[in-house]
Amino acid sequence: MILHPRRRGAFPAARPVSLRARFAPVLAVPVIALATAGLTTADVVAPRPASAPAAASEAAPKAAPCRVTAAAKAAPAKSTGPAHRTEPRPGKRRYPARIRVFVANTGSDTVTIWDPRLEETLAVVPVGDAPVGVTVAPDGQHAYAANSGSNTVSVIDTSTYRVVATVPVGRQPFGVGASPVAVYVANHGSDTVTVIDQRSNAPVATIPAGPLPHSVAIPADGSRVYVSNNGGHSVSLIDPRINRVVALFPAGTFPAGVALPGSALPGPGRVYVANTGSRDVTVDDPTGDPVATIPVGRSPLGAAGAPYGDRVYVANARSDTVSVLDDCLLRVIATIPVGHRPEGVAVEPGGERVYVTNNRDNTFSIIDAFTNTVIGTVPVGLGPEGIAVSPH
């Protein structure tokens, strides 16, 4: 759900939006950019069998079973949140004991930590230079902020709200995601992904990725790592067992945020990619076949899926809206007005609330996922971009 490079300094009311990671011309970059990514055909496994027919660039929605509906029938107790509900849930909301919202304030060099139960800011943590991406480990014990200006990742103890380690990574780190054992950092300026071991807080691998790696998405079981290549019209699929790119999934123009609806459910699901340049979302199935291309607002950037649901939320930076997509219907079902220049998106573990950073307002919006309306706005630091919710 991570966004763009930014120079340090003041954040005026109107800033230039034509940035290298989004709209700069990309010269002769093919969809499957092996040469640009430093890969050979021996390094990359094709995302679908060679005998399968090539998909059209504008793929029509493909008939497929709804993964969340199937999971709900098999185990209703695990399917929580508003994934396939049309009416608000009665009674008082249940809050996980340790849920927190983490916001990377790029212009303030800080991370704001907010408690949705108390509805108050718990801490503002100084980190590195120009933090863009932020994520929380699945056990909820540490948060990780990618500092694009200092080429580091700050490790935050979520119980003390202090930085306990600063890890060197590649140039201009943007997106960051955490599996149960490792942290994956998209180095936008190095065309690589750094792997950090969570126990030692040390880099253990550097993986060649596509051009201008942007955002990272990882399902709850950590079995796959997806990295969007902003300059390559593709998403790299990394096998965490060997820390290598094993497939490239197709995407649109300047792909940015990656969302995995139902990411806490067993087995792989569809992959949603917000394409900033083509104003749409590419939907790929788990094998890399295009399923649909869904038009959304202008400059879609951040994206996130409901962990146990079939909803995907996409922040349209130049439309000041959030598009709500349905993984079963493969279409936009709602468009929600938010603040100015929405960028990062995060969904609560139960799917009941969605959080969206408003970069020009220095706030984040709280969306009720049952009614698809904004129910609150919270002030944070300067130029907020990435946002994450602790899973516990």
N, C-alpha and C positions, 0 to 999 in steps of 0.2 A: 504494500500500500504506500509505496514510497515514491519520492517525487522528483525533484529536480535539483541541480546544483545551484548554489547561490553564493554570491560574494558576501563577505561580512560587511556589516555596516547598518545604517538606518534602514527602516522599512517604511517608505513613504506610502501615502494612500494609493498611489497608482504606480506600479513598478512595471518595467518591461517584462513581457511574457514570452518573447521569442527566445527561448533558451536552447542550448546545445542538445540537451537530453530530450527535447520535445520536438522542435520544429526545424532544427538545422538540417540542411540537405545532407542526405546520405548517398554517397557516390557508389553506384553499381553494387549494392549489397543484395545478394540473392536471398530468397526466403530461407533456404537451408544454408546458412552462411558458414560452411566448413572452413574455407580458406581463411576468412576473416577471423574466425574463432581460433585458429591455430590447430584445427583438427584435421584428421584424414578420414577416409571412409572406413579404415580399420578401427578408428577410435569410436565411431558412432554407429549404433545399431539403428536401422531405419525404424521409424515409429509405427509402421504397418508392414505386413508381408509384401514382398516384391510383386506377388501375383495380384494384389489388390489394386483396383482401378484408382487412378488419381482423382481426387475430389476437385470439384469446380471451385474457383476462387470465391464465388458468392454461394456458399453452401446453403441449400434449403434445409429446414429443420428435418432431422431424421427421426423416424419412429423408434422409440426406445423405452423400455420400462422405467418408471420413476423410481430411482434408488431409495429415496426417503420413504415413499409410500410402501414399498416392499419391506423395508426395514421396520416400519411401524407395524405392519401386519404380523411380522415375525416376533417383534419384541416391543410392544407399545410403551413399556415403562422407560425405554431408552430414548424415545422420540419426544423430546420436550420442546417447549417454546412454540412460537407461532408458525411453525413450518407449514402446516396444512390446516390451520384454524382460520375461520373467518370472523369469529366473535372474540372480544377480549376475554381473557381468563378471569373468572370470578375470584373474589377474595384478595387478600394482601399478597404483594409480591414476596417471593422467598429469595433472600440474598445469600449466596455462598459466603462463608465466614471470612474469606480472605480476598474477595474480589476488589481489584483496584484498577483505575484507568491511568495509563501512562501516556504523556504527550511530549513529543520532541519539539522544543521551541528553537527553531533554527537561528533566529536573530538574537536570542538571549543566551545561547550556549547553556541551556538548562533543560531538565526534564521535570514537568509538573506531574505530581502524583495526587490523584483525586479519588475520594471515597464516595461511591454512588449511594451507599446506605446512609451515611451521615450527611451527604451532599455538601462536602467541604473539602478544601485542598489540604492534604496531609503534609506535603513537603514540596519544595522546589529545589531540585538537586543540581548543582553545577556539574557540567560534564565537559567534553572537549569542544573544539571549535566547530560551529555550525552543524549540530546534530540533525539528521534527516530522518532516518529510520529508527524504530524502536520495537522491541518484542519482549515477551516474557517467556521464561522456560516453562515447560509443561507442569513442573512441580510447584511453580509459583514462587520459588525462593529467590530468583535473580531476574533482573531486567537488563536488557542490553541496548545501548544507544550507539548508532553508527555516526561517527563524527566526520562529516565530509570534508571539513576544513583542516583537520589535524591528522587524518588517515589513521584513526584509531577507533576502537570500540570501548565504551565505558561499561563496566559491569557494576550494577547497582544491587545491593542487598535490600530486598523488599521489606525486611523487618526493621532495619535500622535507617533506611533511606540514605545510605552512604555509598559512595563509589569505593569498591573494594579491590578493583583491578582496572588497569588501562592496557588494552591489548593492541599492538601494532598490526595493521592489516594493509591492504593495497591502497592505491590512490583513489581518492574521492569515493569512499564507501557510501552507498545509498541504502538499499534495502537490507534487512536483516531478519532472519527467521531462526527458530529454535526447535530442535528435535529433543527427545528425552535425554540425549547424551552429548549433543554438539550444537554449535551455533554456526550458521552459514551467512556470510556477508558478501553482498554483491558490490564489487569494486568497480564503479562506473568508469573510472579513469584508467584502469589497468586491464579491463576485459578479462577479469578473473573472479573467482569466488574463493574467499578464505574460509577455512574450516577451523573453528576454535573448540578445543576440548573443554567441556563445562567443569570438569573436576580440577584441572590444572590452570584453567584460564590462559592457555597457551595455544598459538596456532600449530596445527598438526598437518595441514595440507593446503596447497594452493591449486585450484582447479581451473584450467583454461575454459572460458565460457564464450558466448557470442559477443558481438560488438556492443559496447555500452550496456553491460548488465545493470538492471534497474531495480526490480523487486523480487522478493523471495516469498514463497508459500510452501508450507510443510504440513501434511496431515498429522493428526494427533499421535498416530503410531510411529511416526518418523520414517516410514518405509520409502518415501519418495521426497525429493527436493526439486521444486520448480523455480526457475530463474528466468524472468523476462529479459530479452535482449532488445533494448530500445533502438539500437541501430541495425538490427538484423531481421526484423519481421518474424521473430520466432521466440519460442520458450525452450530453454534447455532443461531436460529431465536428467537429474543426477541420481545415481544409485549410491546411497550413503554407505553401503557395505564396502564399496571399492573407491568411493569418492572420485568418480569419473562421470562425464556426460555420456549417457547411453542412448539418448534420442533427442531429436529436435522436433517440437510441435509447431505447426504453422500458426501465425498470428497476422494481425493487420499492420497498419502503418504506425510506427513508434509505439510498440507495446509497452505498457507501464504496469499497473497493478494486476496481480493474479489472485483469483478467488477460488476456493475449493468448498462448495456447498456440501454439507454432510461430512465434513472432514473428520469428525469424531466417530463416525459409523465405520463398521468393518469394511475392508476392501476399498480399492480405488474408485473414485467417482469422476465426474466431468471436471474439466479445467476451463475457467472463464478468464479471459485476458482483455483488459481495458486498453483499447488502441487509441492513443491520444490524437494521432494524425488523421485517422479515418473516421473518427466520431462513432465508433461502434465497439461491440464486444464480440470477440471470437470465442466460440464454444467448441472445445475438442473433447472427444471421448478418451477413456484411459489409455487407448492404444495410439493416440495421436491423430485419429481421423477427424476432420472437421465435421461438426454436427450442425452448426448454425452460425450465422452472423447477424447480430441483433443491433439495430441502430439505437443510440442513446443520445445524450446531450453533447454539447461542445466540449472538446478537450477532456475526455474521461481520463482520470488519473488513478486515484486509489480505488481499490476493490476489496471486498471481503464477503465471505459466505457464512451463513448460520451453521455452527458446528454440527447440530443435530437436525438441521432443517433443509428446505429446498429453496431458500431465498438467497439472492446475491444482491449486494448493494454497491453501486458504482457512483463515485463522486465526479460530477461534471464541472470542472474548474471554471470554464468560461460561461456556463449557464447558471451557476449558483444553485444547482439542484443536485439531488441524489436520485438515480434511477433504481427502481426495485424490480429485479428480474426473478422469474419463476423457473426453477430447474426442470419442472415437469412440463410446463406449457411452452418453455423456450421463447418467452416474450416479456416485454416490460409490462408490469401490472400496476405500477404507480410511479409518479414523479413528484418528489418532495422538495419544495423550496427550503433552502438553508441559508447560511451566511454567505459572505463574499469570498469567492475563490475557495471552494471546498477541495480538499486534497486527500487527507488520510481518512480511512474508514476502519472501524473495528466493531465486532458484534459480541455481546455478552455470551457467556457459555450456554445459557438457556435460550438464547435468541430473542429475549423479550425487549431489549433495548439495543440501539445502534448509536455509535458515537462517530462524529464527523468533524475534522478540524477545518476551521475557516481561516485561511492563511492571512487574509487582509483585515479581518476583524480582530485578530488575536484572541479567538474564542474557539470552543467546540460546541457543536449542537448535539442535543440528546433527542433521539427519535424513538417514539413508541412504535414497536414493530407490529402491534396489533392494529393500530389505527393509521399507521404511516403518516404521522404528524410529528412536528417538533414540539416537545414538551418542556424544553429547557435549553438555556445557553449559559456556558460557563467561561469566564475570562481566564486566560492563561498567559504565557509569555509572548514574545514577539515572533511573528511568522511561524505559527505552529504548522507542522507538516505530518510526520508520522504519529500514529496513535495505536495503542495496544491495550488489551484487557487481560488481566491475570486470569488463568483458567480455573482457579480455585476460589 
